[in-house]
């Protein structure tokens, strides 16, 4: 059995920087990765999908640039070229991460699958063959999540795509039936619609984007339908089978009414589940919640002292930047003697549909439920000068403020560069800048952020 100071399971956006920082602090580190260095973000998530979103936007612009006085007779989507470009970006990121781990003398990178065999002992089934057993005083679990596959009659037999396997496609699918109506489903749905696929989306709930306010979700619903995406709410797939031509025949239930859809591919984007099963955490007494996520406190420690869980596997918000922030909290607490917690951090995020949805803080619904005396400002992007000038007038800006203190409680920016505009408001929230000051702030003209003046003019008494 090999003894280390630190064992890290999973080389995602929390595990990688934690390994390097711990090694720099003089700790002997074992980094265990079962598949690809860099985790979901680099290999299957943010990096490849946003590269493909850029290609999809280029196709979209090529199809509508006549409106701007630039005439293109036609264009062709080259999926192999899109994939080649994307894979090169991914490889550059992954190899950089792998090199930094492999070349550090204080880090042992073990490619294999980890399972606990005792309190703080881990057995690694090496991909190259054989096993190694390790122990350490501190163990950090960053094993992430995987797509949740619902039990639907015939789904396994007809075959399906996930957010990982859809990246392997070399050709544009004829018709994708998407199970799910939240962030992953919406990004892929719009992306492949712009590449040329027919898209049908099934959302079990009342509407897409169940975590957002009604007006924001409704606005994006309309945008996607205008691009030709068929969205069915209160809908679910009941059964699948192949027809005589090899096409997939889906029986779906739409608000209690059965219908049939013929498609070429099925994308399952119905959520994700933690990768805790294979870890054998029962050998450690580490507690899981009812959904199988590792339970942690505000300092990301489990109920077992010295064992921590970072990133998606702890059931917190499933975003790369949150996983990275998990790393910074743990490192600063353990190495620098800080006293930081996850309980009071902001939660910004951006969905990379086009237009983007940038979100931070409370929704209007959450603010009302929490008893705040609020005011709500809404500005349509068609009233934003910069949006009009560049021909990107879809969407809206929305801010929720405390009517008593004038502090900004939350914002949703559905528009071109929505994530960047949201970040301006996040900085104001972090610095305690109230909305009445932003109303008369001098911004450069003509920028999107300048229209925050007009957004908060909506609250003039």
C-alpha positions in Angstrom: 0.0 0.0 0.0 1.3 3.4 -1.0 0.9 6.3 1.5 0.3 9.9 0.3 -0.6 13.1 2.0 -3.5 13.7 -0.4 -5.6 11.5 -2.7 -7.8 13.2 -5.3 -10.4 11.2 -7.2 -11.3 12.8 -10.5 -9.3 15.4 -12.5 -12.1 17.9 -13.2 -12.1 21.6 -12.7 -11.8 21.2 -8.9 -9.5 18.3 -8.7 -6.8 19.5 -11.2 -6.0 22.9 -9.6 -6.3 21.4 -6.1 -3.6 18.8 -7.0 -1.3 21.4 -8.3 -1.7 23.7 -5.3 -1.3 20.9 -2.8 1.8 19.7 -4.6 3.2 23.3 -4.5 2.5 23.4 -0.8 4.8 20.3 -0.4 2.1 17.6 -0.2 2.6 14.3 -2.0 -0.5 13.9 -4.1 -2.1 10.9 -5.9 -4.4 12.0 -8.7 -6.8 9.3 -9.9 -8.6 9.7 -13.3 -10.6 6.8 -14.8 -11.1 8.3 -18.3 -9.7 11.6 -19.6 -7.8 14.3 -17.7 -9.8 17.5 -17.4 -13.2 15.9 -16.6 -16.5 16.7 -18.2 -15.9 20.4 -18.8 -12.9 20.1 -21.1 -13.7 16.8 -22.7 -17.5 16.6 -23.0 -19.0 19.8 -21.7 -18.1 23.5 -21.9 -15.0 23.4 -24.2 -16.4 21.2 -27.0 -19.9 22.4 -26.9 -19.1 26.1 -26.9 -16.7 25.5 -29.8 -19.7 23.9 -31.7 -22.0 26.7 -30.6 -19.6 29.1 -32.4 -19.9 27.0 -35.6 -23.7 26.9 -35.3 -23.9 30.7 -34.9 -21.7 31.1 -38.0 -24.3 29.0 -39.9 -27.1 31.1 -38.4 -25.4 34.4 -39.4 -24.8 33.1 -42.9 -28.4 32.3 -43.3 -29.6 35.8 -42.2 -26.9 38.2 -43.2 -28.9 39.4 -46.3 -30.9 41.5 -43.7 -27.6 43.4 -43.1 -27.0 44.0 -46.7 -24.4 41.2 -47.1 -25.6 38.7 -49.6 -24.4 35.0 -49.5 -25.8 32.7 -52.2 -25.5 29.6 -50.1 -23.5 27.8 -47.4 -22.7 24.3 -46.4 -22.3 22.8 -42.9 -19.2 20.6 -42.8 -19.6 18.4 -39.7 -16.2 16.7 -40.0 -14.5 20.1 -40.1 -16.5 21.3 -37.2 -15.6 18.2 -35.3 -11.9 18.5 -36.3 -11.7 22.1 -35.0 -13.5 21.3 -31.8 -11.3 18.2 -31.1 -8.2 20.3 -31.6 -9.4 22.8 -29.0 -10.2 20.0 -26.6 -6.9 18.2 -27.1 -4.9 21.4 -26.5 -6.7 21.9 -23.2 -6.5 18.3 -22.1 -2.9 17.8 -23.0 -2.0 21.0 -21.1 -3.7 19.7 -18.0 -2.1 16.3 -18.4 1.3 17.7 -18.9 1.1 19.9 -15.8 0.1 16.9 -13.6 2.5 14.5 -15.1 5.6 16.7 -14.8 5.0 17.7 -11.2 7.4 15.6 -9.0 4.9 15.8 -6.1 2.0 14.4 -8.2 1.4 10.7 -9.2 -1.2 10.6 -12.0 -2.9 7.2 -12.0 -5.2 6.4 -14.9 -7.8 4.0 -13.5 -11.0 3.6 -11.5 -11.1 4.2 -7.8 -13.1 2.5 -5.1 -12.8 2.8 -1.4 -11.7 -0.3 0.5 -11.6 1.3 4.0 -11.8 4.5 6.0 -9.2 6.4 3.9 -7.9 3.7 1.7 -8.5 3.5 -2.0 -8.0 0.7 -4.5 -7.3 1.8 -8.1 -8.1 -0.6 -10.9 -5.5 0.6 -13.4 -6.5 1.1 -17.1 -3.2 -0.5 -18.1 -3.9 -3.5 -15.9 -3.3 -4.4 -12.3 -4.4 -2.6 -9.1 -2.8 -0.3 -6.6 -4.0 0.4 -3.1 -3.4 3.9 -1.6 -4.0 5.6 1.6 -3.9 9.3 2.7 -5.0 11.5 5.6 -6.9 13.7 3.2 -9.1 12.4 0.4 -10.9 14.7 -2.1 -13.7 13.3 -4.2 -14.3 15.1 -7.5 -15.8 12.3 -9.5 -18.6 14.3 -11.1 -21.9 13.1 -12.6 -23.1 11.3 -15.7 -26.3 11.5 -17.9 -29.4 10.0 -16.3 -31.1 7.5 -18.6 -34.8 7.1 -18.0 -36.5 3.7 -18.2 -38.6 4.0 -21.3 -39.8 1.0 -23.3 -37.6 0.2 -26.3 -35.1 3.1 -25.6 -32.1 0.7 -25.2 -33.1 -1.3 -28.2 -33.3 1.7 -30.7 -30.2 3.4 -29.3 -29.9 6.9 -28.0 -27.4 9.8 -27.8 -26.3 11.6 -24.6 -24.5 14.9 -24.2 -21.3 12.9 -24.5 -22.0 10.6 -27.5 -23.7 13.3 -29.6 -20.2 14.8 -29.9 -19.1 11.8 -31.9 -21.5 12.5 -34.8 -19.8 13.0 -38.2 -23.0 13.9 -40.1 -25.9 16.2 -39.4 -28.9 14.1 -38.1 -32.1 14.3 -40.1 -34.4 14.6 -37.0 -33.5 14.6 -33.3 -36.1 13.9 -30.7 -34.8 15.5 -27.5 -36.0 14.2 -24.1 -35.7 17.2 -21.7 -36.2 20.9 -21.8 -33.5 22.5 -19.7 -30.0 23.9 -20.4 -28.3 21.0 -22.1 -31.3 20.2 -24.2 -31.8 23.8 -25.3 -28.1 24.3 -26.2 -27.9 21.1 -28.3 -31.4 21.6 -29.8 -30.6 25.1 -31.1 -27.1 24.1 -32.2 -28.3 21.1 -34.3 -31.3 23.0 -35.7 -28.8 25.6 -37.0 -26.7 22.8 -38.5 -29.8 21.6 -40.4 -31.5 19.0 -38.2 -35.2 18.9 -37.5 -35.7 19.2 -33.7 -38.5 18.0 -31.5 -38.2 18.6 -27.8 -40.2 16.9 -25.0 -40.4 18.7 -21.6 -42.2 16.9 -18.9 -43.1 20.0 -16.9 -45.3 23.0 -17.6 -42.6 24.7 -19.6 -38.9 24.7 -20.5 -36.4 26.1 -18.0 -38.3 25.2 -14.9 -35.8 27.1 -12.7 -36.3 30.4 -14.4 -39.1 33.0 -14.2 -42.1 32.5 -16.5 -41.4 35.6 -18.6 -37.8 34.6 -19.3 -38.7 31.0 -20.2 -41.6 32.2 -22.4 -39.3 34.6 -24.2 -36.7 31.9 -25.0 -39.5 29.4 -25.9 -40.7 31.9 -28.6 -37.1 32.5 -29.9 -36.5 28.8 -30.3 -39.9 28.1 -32.0 -39.1 31.0 -34.4 -36.0 29.1 -35.4 -38.1 26.0 -36.2 -37.8 23.9 -33.0 -40.9 22.1 -32.0 -41.3 22.3 -28.2 -43.9 20.2 -26.4 -44.6 20.8 -22.8 -46.4 18.3 -20.4 -44.9 15.7 -22.8 -42.9 12.5 -22.4 -41.8 9.6 -24.4 -43.8 6.4 -23.7 -42.1 3.8 -26.1 -39.7 3.5 -28.9 -39.3 1.0 -31.8 -37.8 0.8 -35.2 -40.0 0.9 -38.3 -39.5 -1.1 -41.5 -37.1 1.6 -42.9 -34.9 1.6 -39.8 -36.3 4.9 -38.5 -37.1 5.4 -34.9 -40.8 5.5 -34.1 -41.6 7.2 -30.8 -44.9 7.1 -29.0 -45.2 10.2 -26.9 -47.8 11.5 -24.4 -48.6 15.2 -24.8 -50.8 16.4 -21.9 -52.6 13.0 -21.8 -52.9 12.6 -25.6 -50.9 9.9 -27.4 -49.1 10.8 -30.6 -46.4 9.2 -32.7 -43.2 10.8 -34.1 -40.7 9.4 -36.5 -37.1 10.5 -36.0 -33.6 9.5 -36.9 -32.0 10.1 -33.5 -32.9 10.4 -29.8 -31.0 12.6 -27.5 -31.5 12.0 -23.8 -31.0 15.2 -21.9 -33.2 14.6 -18.9 -30.7 15.4 -16.1 -27.6 13.9 -14.6 -26.8 11.6 -11.6 -23.8 11.4 -9.4 -21.0 8.9 -10.0 -21.0 7.5 -6.5 -22.0 3.9 -7.1 -18.6 2.6 -8.2 -16.8 4.4 -5.3 -18.0 2.0 -2.7 -18.4 4.8 -0.2 -20.1 2.5 2.3 -16.5 1.4 3.2 -15.9 4.9 4.6 -19.2 5.7 6.3 -19.5 8.8 4.1 -23.1 9.8 3.9 -25.1 10.3 0.7 -28.3 12.2 0.3 -31.5 10.7 -1.1 -30.4 11.3 -4.7 -27.0 9.7 -4.2 -24.9 12.9 -3.9 -22.1 13.1 -1.3 -23.4 15.2 1.7 -21.0 18.0 2.7 -21.0 21.0 5.0 -20.3 24.6 4.0 -16.6 23.9 4.0 -17.1 20.9 1.6 -16.2 18.3 4.2 -18.2 15.1 4.5 -19.3 13.6 7.8 -16.0 11.8 7.9 -13.2 14.2 8.9 -10.5 14.5 6.2 -12.8 13.4 3.4 -14.1 16.1 1.1 -16.3 16.3 -2.0 -16.0 18.9 -4.6 -17.8 19.8 -7.8 -21.0 18.2 -9.2 -20.8 15.1 -7.0 -21.6 17.0 -3.8 -25.0 18.0 -5.2 -24.3 21.7 -5.4 -24.9 23.8 -8.5 -23.5 21.9 -11.5 -21.3 24.5 -13.0 -17.6 24.5 -13.8 -17.0 27.8 -12.1 -18.7 26.5 -8.9 -16.4 23.4 -8.9 -13.4 25.7 -9.3 -14.7 27.8 -6.5 -15.0 24.7 -4.4 -11.3 24.1 -5.0 -10.4 27.7 -3.9 -12.4 27.4 -0.7 -10.8 24.1 0.3 -7.3 25.2 -0.5 -7.5 28.5 1.2 -9.1 27.0 4.3 -6.7 24.1 4.6 -3.4 25.6 3.4 -3.9 29.4 4.0 -5.9 29.1 7.2 -9.0 30.9 5.9 -12.5 30.4 7.2 -14.5 30.3 4.0 -17.9 28.7 3.3 -20.0 27.9 0.3 -23.1 29.2 2.0 -22.7 32.9 1.1 -21.2 32.8 -2.4 -22.9 34.2 -5.4 -24.3 31.9 -8.1 -23.9 33.3 -11.6 -24.3 31.2 -14.7 -24.8 31.5 -18.4 -26.7 29.3 -20.8 -25.1 29.5 -24.3 -28.2 29.4 -26.4 -28.2 32.3 -28.9 -29.1 34.8 -27.4 -27.4 33.8 -24.2 -29.1 33.7 -20.8 -27.0 35.2 -18.1 -28.3 34.8 -14.6 -27.2 35.8 -11.1 -29.0 36.0 -7.7 -32.7 35.6 -7.0 -35.4 35.2 -9.6 -38.5 37.2 -9.2 -40.3 34.1 -7.9 -37.6 33.3 -5.4 -37.5 36.9 -4.1 -41.3 36.9 -3.5 -41.2 33.5 -1.8 -38.5 34.8 0.5 -40.6 37.8 1.5 -38.7 40.6 0.0 -40.5 43.9 -0.9 -39.4 44.0 -4.5 -39.6 46.0 -7.7 -39.0 44.4 -11.1 -37.5 46.2 -14.0 -37.8 44.7 -17.6 -36.3 46.1 -20.8 -36.8 44.4 -24.1 -33.7 44.1 -26.2 -35.5 45.7 -29.0 -35.2 48.9 -27.0 -31.4 48.5 -26.5 -29.6 50.8 -29.0 -26.6 48.4 -29.4 -28.9 45.5 -30.1 -30.8 47.4 -32.8 -27.5 48.5 -34.5 -26.2 45.0 -34.7 -29.5 43.4 -35.5 -29.8 41.3 -32.3 -33.0 42.5 -30.8 -34.3 39.2 -29.4 -34.6 38.8 -25.6 -34.9 41.0 -22.6 -33.1 42.4 -19.6 -34.6 41.8 -16.2 -33.6 42.9 -12.7 -35.2 42.2 -9.3 -34.4 44.8 -6.6 -35.2 45.4 -2.9 -37.6 48.3 -2.9 -36.6 49.2 0.7 -32.8 49.2 0.3 -32.5 49.6 -3.5 -30.0 46.7 -3.6 -30.0 44.4 -6.6 -31.3 40.9 -5.6 -30.9 39.2 -9.0 -30.8 39.6 -12.7 -31.6 37.7 -15.9 -30.2 38.9 -19.2 -31.5 37.1 -22.2 -29.7 38.7 -25.1 -26.6 39.0 -27.2 -23.6 38.8 -24.7 -26.1 38.2 -21.9 -23.4 36.6 -19.8 -21.2 39.6 -20.0 -24.0 42.1 -19.2 -25.0 39.9 -16.2 -21.5 40.0 -14.9 -21.6 43.8 -14.8 -24.6 43.5 -12.5 -22.9 40.8 -10.5 -20.0 43.1 -9.8 -22.5 45.7 -8.6 -24.1 43.2 -6.3 -20.8 42.1 -4.9 -19.8 45.7 -4.3 -23.1 46.8 -2.8 -23.8 49.3 -5.6 -27.6 50.0 -5.6 -29.7 50.3 -8.7 -30.3 54.0 -8.4 -26.5 54.6 -8.8 -26.4 52.4 -11.9 -29.3 54.3 -13.4 -27.1 57.4 -13.7 -23.8 55.7 -14.2 -21.7 56.8 -17.2 -21.2 53.8 -19.5 -19.4 53.9 -22.8 -21.7 54.4 -25.8 -22.8 52.4 -27.6 -22.4 49.3 -25.5 -24.9 46.7 -24.2 -24.1 47.6 -20.6 -25.1 51.3 -21.3 -28.7 50.2 -21.5 -28.6 49.3 -17.8 -29.3 53.0 -17.4 -32.6 52.5 -19.2 -33.3 49.2 -17.4 -33.3 51.0 -14.1 -35.1 54.0 -15.4 -38.1 51.7 -15.5 -38.1 52.0 -11.6 -38.2 55.8 -11.5 -40.9 56.9 -9.1 
